[in-house]
Amino acid sequence: MDADNLRKHLRQYTFRENNGKIMRTVNMLKPQESTVGNIQILMNGEPREAVQNSLNYLTEAGYIRIAGPKGEPFPGQIDDTCKGYCITLTAAGLEILMGVQESPAVDV
């Protein structure tokens, strides 16, 4: 495997791992504590862009829902204005965590 393929493989693995970590964290936290800001803190070692990509993917895939204090949708960009946005697992997300369904992009 050449260096470019190795880097691509590692990025894919990290993406899958981050997706699973976010979903497991949301599942363990109380609903009031599952916020974009708390996920950022818990994923401190990961670049903001990686966390943002995972949140966007998990939302688009229907595994999580992210909503602002007044029900506004997640803007897709992580910044100071969205730290209080709440994250909840959907039924599809719970099925992934429970092993009922599988996703090639989520490592649980």
C-alpha positions as a printed NumPy array, in Angstrom:
array([[  0.   ,   0.   ,   0.   ],
       [  1.489,   3.344,  -1.029],
       [  1.49 ,   6.427,   1.216],
       [ -1.568,   8.071,  -0.417],
       [ -3.678,   4.952,  -0.054],
       [ -2.548,   4.547,   3.543],
       [ -3.539,   8.156,   4.373],
       [ -6.934,   7.666,   2.709],
       [ -7.499,   4.44 ,   4.643],
       [ -6.557,   6.112,   7.937],
       [ -8.914,   9.07 ,   7.271],
       [-11.767,   6.647,   6.534],
       [-11.064,   4.699,   9.715],
       [-10.9  ,   7.875,  11.813],
       [-14.199,   9.065,  10.305],
       [-15.907,   5.756,  11.174],
       [-14.395,   5.811,  14.661],
       [-15.461,   9.432,  15.279],
       [-19.01 ,   8.682,  14.122],
       [-19.279,   5.777,  16.557],
       [-17.764,   7.764,  19.412],
       [-20.228,  10.618,  18.921],
       [-23.207,   8.25 ,  18.805],
       [-22.09 ,   6.351,  21.914],
       [-21.507,   9.616,  23.775],
       [-24.933,  11.003,  22.88 ],
       [-26.489,   7.732,  24.012],
       [-24.743,   7.894,  27.415],
       [-25.337,  11.579,  28.19 ],
       [-28.582,  12.977,  29.537],
       [-30.587,  14.764,  26.839],
       [-29.767,  18.195,  28.27 ],
       [-26.041,  17.395,  28.212],
       [-25.862,  16.118,  24.626],
       [-24.911,  19.374,  22.953],
       [-22.618,  20.311,  20.111],
       [-20.393,  22.13 ,  22.625],
       [-20.055,  19.07 ,  24.861],
       [-19.284,  16.828,  21.889],
       [-16.575,  19.295,  20.841],
       [-15.065,  19.125,  24.334],
       [-15.169,  15.319,  24.414],
       [-13.657,  15.09 ,  20.914],
       [-10.911,  17.559,  21.886],
       [ -8.117,  15.649,  20.163],
       [ -9.887,  15.755,  16.793],
       [ -9.79 ,  18.72 ,  14.419],
       [-12.964,  20.838,  14.362],
       [-13.484,  19.923,  10.694],
       [-13.479,  16.183,  11.514],
       [-16.094,  16.63 ,  14.26 ],
       [-18.156,  18.847,  11.974],
       [-17.98 ,  16.262,   9.153],
       [-19.145,  13.524,  11.516],
       [-22.022,  15.593,  12.901],
       [-23.128,  16.494,   9.383],
       [-22.897,  12.898,   8.175],
       [-24.771,  11.474,  11.178],
       [-27.501,  14.085,  10.722],
       [-27.825,  13.482,   6.974],
       [-27.861,   9.709,   7.495],
       [-30.715,  10.129,   9.97 ],
       [-28.818,   8.686,  12.962],
       [-28.934,  11.886,  15.049],
       [-30.992,  15.059,  15.211],
       [-29.458,  18.42 ,  16.077],
       [-31.67 ,  21.349,  17.001],
       [-31.095,  24.778,  18.464],
       [-32.75 ,  26.109,  21.627],
       [-35.713,  27.375,  19.589],
       [-35.867,  24.31 ,  17.349],
       [-33.76 ,  25.8  ,  14.573],
       [-31.79 ,  23.298,  12.454],
       [-28.045,  22.79 ,  12.779],
       [-26.323,  25.144,  10.308],
       [-23.701,  22.544,   9.381],
       [-20.823,  24.657,  10.688],
       [-19.456,  24.414,  14.212],
       [-19.026,  27.837,  15.786],
       [-19.82 ,  29.584,  19.069],
       [-23.47 ,  30.101,  18.106],
       [-24.276,  26.387,  17.942],
       [-22.586,  25.095,  21.125],
       [-25.961,  24.867,  22.888],
       [-27.662,  22.929,  20.091],
       [-29.031,  19.644,  21.474],
       [-28.198,  16.307,  19.889],
       [-30.535,  13.308,  20.135],
       [-30.319,   9.826,  18.715],
       [-32.995,   8.776,  16.275],
       [-34.523,   5.312,  16.156],
       [-32.176,   4.487,  13.26 ],
       [-29.195,   5.642,  15.329],
       [-30.243,   3.503,  18.258],
       [-30.571,   0.487,  15.95 ],
       [-26.972,   1.022,  14.801],
       [-25.738,   1.178,  18.406],
       [-27.73 ,  -1.911,  19.392],
       [-26.361,  -3.891,  16.46 ],
       [-29.775,  -4.398,  14.838],
       [-28.56 ,  -2.526,  11.75 ],
       [-25.073,  -1.9  ,  10.441],
       [-23.483,   1.093,   8.788],
       [-20.175,   0.972,   6.953],
       [-19.484,   4.53 ,   8.128],
       [-20.052,   3.963,  11.859],
       [-17.711,   1.922,  14.054],
       [-19.563,   0.92 ,  17.212]])
